[in-house]
Amino acid sequence: MEINLSSCGSGNGVIKLDGTAARLSNLTLNGPGMDGQTSFGATASTLQLTANCVECVLRDLLIEGGLHAVLWNSNESQAFNVHMHNAFGSVVLIQGSPSKAAGGEFVRASTDGNPFPYAMPVAGTSYGTWSTNQTITSGKIVSATCQDGNSYYIQAGSNGTTAASGIGPTCANFGTSFPDGTVTWQLMYRVGSYKWQIDSYTQDVHIAIADTGGMDAGIGLTNTLSGTIPQGFSCTDCNGGSGYNGSLYGVVGQNVTLVSPRFASCISPSCAVINITSTFTGGVSISGGNLSNSRVGIAIAGGSNYRIRGVDFTGPGVSSGVDAIAISGSASQIVAQGNNIPAYATGISISGTASDIVFTGNTGCVNGDTTCVSNSSSGANVITTPNDDGVAYAVKPGATVITGGGNGKVEYNNSGVLGETSMRQMVGGGTAGSSLTAGLTEYQCTFNLGAEPVGCLLPFSGTFKNFYFETANGPGAGQTVVLTLYVGTYNSMSATSVTCTLTGAGTGAGVNSCNDTTHTATFSAGQQWAIQSVVSGSATASAGLSYGIEADNP
């Protein structure tokens, strides 16, 4: 049997859970704004889980109204099949304190209230601001100051003109029309509110199989208490759309994981389905799922360490978008790999000082319908390897300018002048045990190969250069270790001009470390390479060695 509990117009919340392992199930809770009260607004939440409510469980609930339908200060608690809507502020506010973080798990939870009372506006619509004597058309959304002193979004149900005086209309609770001059309005929600607000002092919040759409954004990561930013948020199989700024709006936070999100459409002209602002720390992983019906799929304006893999940027009713992924500001360390982007004019747009970006293996750039890459960033290390537009883009470290190209590729070099592009790679190895034994000639390639002139196979052609070698100690007074790069075929390698020598006792340049940054050596795919060490007869054995050499692949 389901029981209905109400705040009965008192302005108070309905239930506060304040003990360990509390359980709540099979209830409908009607809080302020949904309990028949005539006074406008709310200051209390319909249901609150306090910091003392540890390992609490909510199951099979319908929760309506309140400043928040649910105020979650709890940790290590769970909610299953809980439906929450029609709050004046954020429907669910998860917020901890300096003494105790808030977190928990939500499964099959929905926040499907606060719909547009009359009609959803088309993408690219800006919400307005209420003023006197303002001409309004039906469906228009504006922010207005209501009688409780807070700013709310309201939507017009008729054409008309606002009142000739005052600071705003006299608002009514959800589902009730209220007049303003010759216009009729209905309430939507308080400005700056979200379906799910993951706020200060939160960690390890997990949402699965949930509705997360609408309001300013379906999910908002914020820090209203100016404390510790949200950390460790994840959302699996979450659905959402029609948020003003996006389905996920990251103001601050770090370590966010989205698995198979199904997000669609946002309203503001500057919105993105997943919208990461310049103040966000980073550490975001997005894998699988579908992002559709929006001007921009994913916008990243700051932070570092982002991974975007296997996302489908199409969907039913897709309209042509501008950028599947838009990177700007100082955002860095971004990998976008294996995504499908045919509905967008540009696969990835890179601007500002964004740096350290890899965009590879993405599909949908076919027959010129989609430009895979647009890069105006002054940042370094932007690498956009072949996608399926038939063009291979690459930028060397330090390159900043796209200069054009031919023969199926755009080429860069460090000065921004058209030239040959290379991929810089390092190969090397080392040992931790005793090595460089007196009187022996040996070969090294990742590990000690012994006295036979064999090495490691090379899977591509290129050029060796910038050789560095270091041991724990020098070979001793009057002793030497001569190191030479060998290249060739199995059991038939030859010395190259790349070489350096260790001599003397102790440590220091030329003693236990040496390099050759002058000479180069070419190699072909299928050849082998190794470092030959020739140790003089009375040398002191070295307890360990390491080495590296650059292998450029034009």
ZIGINOR-V121314 format. One record per backbone hydrogen bond with DSSP energy under -0.5 kcal/mol. CO is the residue of the C=O (numbers start at 1). NH is the residue of the N-H. E is the energy in kcal/mol with one decimal. If there is no record, write none. Layout:
CO,NH,E + CO,NH,E
//
This chain:
3,5,-0.5 + 3,28,-2.6 + 5,30,-2.8 + 7,10,-2.1 + 15,48,-2.0 + 16,18,-0.6 + 17,50,-2.5 + 19,22,-1.0 + 22,57,-2.4 + 24,59,-2.3 + 26,3,-1.6 + 27,62,-2.0 + 28,5,-3.3 + 28,30,-0.5 + 29,31,-0.7 + 29,64,-2.8 + 30,7,-2.2 + 31,34,-2.4 + 32,66,-3.5 + 44,67,-2.8 + 46,14,-2.2 + 46,15,-1.8 + 47,71,-2.7 + 48,17,-3.1 + 48,50,-0.6 + 49,73,-3.0 + 50,53,-1.5 + 52,54,-1.8 + 53,56,-0.5 + 54,21,-3.3 + 56,78,-2.5 + 57,24,-2.0 + 58,80,-2.7 + 59,26,-1.3 + 60,26,-0.7 + 60,27,-0.9 + 61,83,-2.8 + 62,29,-3.1 + 63,85,-2.0 + 64,31,-2.6 + 65,46,-0.5 + 66,88,-2.4 + 67,89,-2.5 + 68,46,-1.9 + 69,47,-1.4 + 70,72,-0.6 + 70,93,-2.3 + 71,49,-2.6 + 71,73,-0.8 + 72,95,-1.9 + 74,103,-2.2 + 75,55,-1.3 + 77,105,-2.1 + 78,58,-2.4 + 79,107,-3.0 + 80,60,-2.0 + 81,61,-0.9 + 82,110,-2.1 + 83,63,-3.1 + 84,113,-0.7 + 85,65,-1.4 + 88,190,-3.1 + 91,69,-0.9 + 91,70,-2.0 + 92,94,-0.6 + 92,197,-3.0 + 93,72,-3.0 + 93,95,-0.6 + 94,199,-2.7 + 97,100,-0.7 + 100,97,-2.4 + 102,203,-2.3 + 103,77,-0.7 + 104,206,-2.6 + 105,79,-2.2 + 106,208,-2.6 + 107,81,-2.3 + 109,211,-1.2 + 110,84,-3.0 + 122,125,-1.0 + 128,143,-2.1 + 131,134,-0.7 + 134,162,-2.0 + 136,160,-2.3 + 137,140,-2.1 + 140,156,-2.7 + 141,128,-2.7 + 142,154,-2.5 + 143,130,-2.9 + 144,146,-0.7 + 144,152,-2.8 + 146,149,-2.2 + 150,146,-2.4 + 151,191,-2.3 + 152,144,-2.9 + 153,188,-2.2 + 153,189,-0.9 + 154,142,-2.0 + 155,186,-1.6 + 156,139,-2.5 + 160,136,-3.2 + 161,182,-2.6 + 161,183,-0.5 + 163,133,-2.0 + 167,145,-0.7 + 169,171,-0.9 + 173,176,-1.7 + 175,177,-0.5 + 178,185,-2.8 + 180,183,-2.5 + 183,180,-2.2 + 184,157,-3.5 + 184,158,-0.6 + 185,178,-2.2 + 186,155,-2.4 + 189,153,-3.1 + 190,193,-0.9 + 193,216,-1.9 + 193,217,-0.5 + 194,91,-1.8 + 195,92,-1.7 + 196,198,-0.7 + 196,220,-2.9 + 197,94,-2.7 + 197,199,-0.8 + 198,222,-2.3 + 199,202,-0.7 + 200,96,-2.5 + 201,102,-2.4 + 202,231,-1.8 + 204,104,-1.3 + 204,206,-0.5 + 205,234,-2.5 + 206,106,-2.9 + 207,236,-2.6 + 208,108,-2.2 + 208,109,-0.6 + 210,239,-3.0 + 215,244,-2.7 + 216,245,-3.3 + 216,246,-0.6 + 217,195,-1.6 + 218,196,-2.2 + 219,249,-3.1 + 220,198,-2.9 + 220,222,-0.7 + 221,251,-1.9 + 221,252,-1.5 + 223,226,-1.5 + 228,201,-3.0 + 230,254,-1.6 + 231,204,-1.5 + 232,205,-0.7 + 233,257,-2.4 + 234,207,-2.2 + 235,259,-2.4 + 236,209,-2.6 + 237,210,-0.5 + 238,262,-2.9 + 239,212,-4.1 + 240,264,-2.0 + 241,214,-1.3 + 243,267,-1.8 + 244,268,-2.4 + 245,272,-1.6 + 246,218,-0.8 + 247,219,-2.1 + 248,250,-0.6 + 248,275,-3.2 + 249,221,-2.2 + 249,251,-1.0 + 250,277,-2.5 + 253,281,-1.5 + 253,282,-1.2 + 254,232,-1.4 + 255,233,-1.0 + 256,285,-2.7 + 257,235,-2.3 + 257,259,-0.5 + 258,260,-0.5 + 258,287,-2.5 + 259,237,-2.6 + 261,290,-2.7 + 262,240,-1.8 + 263,292,-1.7 + 264,242,-0.9 + 265,242,-1.9 + 265,243,-0.7 + 267,124,-2.2 + 267,125,-1.0 + 268,271,-1.6 + 273,247,-2.5 + 273,248,-1.8 + 273,275,-0.5 + 274,276,-0.6 + 274,299,-2.8 + 275,250,-2.7 + 275,277,-0.5 + 276,301,-1.8 + 277,280,-1.4 + 281,304,-1.8 + 282,255,-1.6 + 283,256,-2.2 + 284,307,-2.6 + 285,258,-3.2 + 286,309,-2.7 + 287,260,-3.2 + 289,312,-2.3 + 290,263,-1.8 + 292,265,-2.5 + 295,322,-2.9 + 295,323,-1.4 + 296,273,-2.0 + 297,274,-2.2 + 298,326,-2.9 + 299,276,-3.1 + 300,328,-2.5 + 301,330,-0.8 + 303,332,-2.0 + 304,283,-2.1 + 305,283,-0.7 + 305,284,-1.6 + 306,335,-2.3 + 307,286,-3.2 + 307,309,-0.5 + 308,337,-2.7 + 309,288,-2.4 + 311,313,-0.7 + 311,340,-2.5 + 312,291,-2.4 + 315,318,-1.6 + 321,345,-1.9 + 322,346,-1.7 + 323,297,-1.9 + 324,298,-2.2 + 325,327,-0.5 + 325,349,-2.6 + 326,300,-2.8 + 327,351,-2.0 + 328,331,-1.6 + 329,353,-2.2 + 331,355,-1.8 + 332,305,-1.0 + 333,306,-2.5 + 334,358,-2.9 + 335,308,-2.9 + 335,337,-0.5 + 336,360,-2.2 + 337,310,-1.6 + 339,341,-0.5 + 339,363,-2.7 + 340,313,-3.1 + 341,344,-1.3 + 343,321,-2.0 + 345,371,-2.6 + 346,324,-2.5 + 347,325,-1.4 + 348,374,-2.3 + 349,327,-3.6 + 350,376,-3.2 + 350,377,-0.5 + 351,354,-1.5 + 352,378,-2.5 + 354,379,-0.5 + 355,333,-1.0 + 356,334,-1.9 + 357,383,-3.7 + 358,336,-2.8 + 360,338,-1.5 + 362,388,-1.7 + 363,341,-2.6 + 364,366,-1.7 + 366,369,-2.3 + 370,372,-0.6 + 371,347,-3.0 + 372,348,-1.9 + 374,350,-3.1 + 374,376,-0.5 + 380,356,-2.5 + 381,357,-1.5 + 381,383,-0.7 + 382,384,-0.5 + 383,359,-2.0 + 383,385,-0.6 + 384,393,-1.2 + 386,361,-1.4 + 387,390,-0.8 + 391,387,-0.8 + 391,393,-0.6 + 392,410,-1.7 + 396,381,-0.5 + 396,399,-2.2 + 401,403,-0.5 + 404,411,-1.4 + 406,409,-1.1 + 408,392,-1.4 + 409,406,-0.7 + 410,394,-0.6 + 411,403,-0.5 + 413,416,-2.3 + 422,424,-0.6 + 423,553,-1.8 + 425,551,-3.1 + 427,549,-2.8 + 429,547,-2.2 + 431,545,-1.9 + 433,544,-0.7 + 435,542,-1.8 + 437,440,-1.8 + 440,442,-0.5 + 440,535,-2.1 + 442,533,-2.7 + 443,449,-3.1 + 443,450,-0.6 + 444,531,-3.0 + 445,447,-1.5 + 446,430,-1.3 + 447,445,-2.5 + 450,443,-2.2 + 452,454,-2.4 + 453,491,-0.6 + 453,493,-0.5 + 456,529,-1.6 + 457,459,-0.5 + 458,526,-3.4 + 462,523,-2.3 + 463,552,-2.5 + 464,521,-1.7 + 465,550,-2.3 + 466,550,-0.5 + 467,516,-2.3 + 468,548,-2.1 + 469,514,-2.2 + 470,546,-2.6 + 475,540,-3.0 + 476,479,-2.2 + 476,504,-1.1 + 479,504,-1.3 + 480,536,-2.5 + 481,483,-0.6 + 481,502,-2.7 + 482,534,-2.3 + 483,500,-2.0 + 484,532,-3.2 + 485,496,-2.3 + 486,530,-1.8 + 487,494,-2.3 + 488,528,-3.5 + 489,492,-2.6 + 492,489,-1.1 + 494,487,-2.2 + 497,499,-0.7 + 498,485,-2.5 + 500,483,-2.8 + 502,481,-2.2 + 504,476,-2.5 + 506,474,-2.6 + 508,511,-2.2 + 508,512,-1.7 + 508,513,-1.2 + 510,503,-2.1 + 512,471,-3.0 + 513,510,-3.7 + 514,469,-2.5 + 516,467,-2.2 + 521,464,-3.8 + 523,462,-2.1 + 524,527,-2.1 + 527,458,-2.5 + 528,488,-1.9 + 529,456,-2.4 + 530,486,-3.1 + 530,532,-0.6 + 531,444,-2.5 + 532,484,-2.2 + 533,442,-2.0 + 533,535,-0.6 + 534,482,-2.4 + 536,439,-1.3 + 536,539,-1.4 + 542,435,-2.4 + 542,544,-1.8 + 544,472,-1.4 + 545,431,-1.7 + 546,470,-2.5 + 547,429,-1.8 + 548,468,-2.6 + 549,427,-2.6 + 550,465,-1.9 + 550,552,-0.5 + 552,463,-1.7 + 552,554,-0.6 + 553,423,-1.6
//
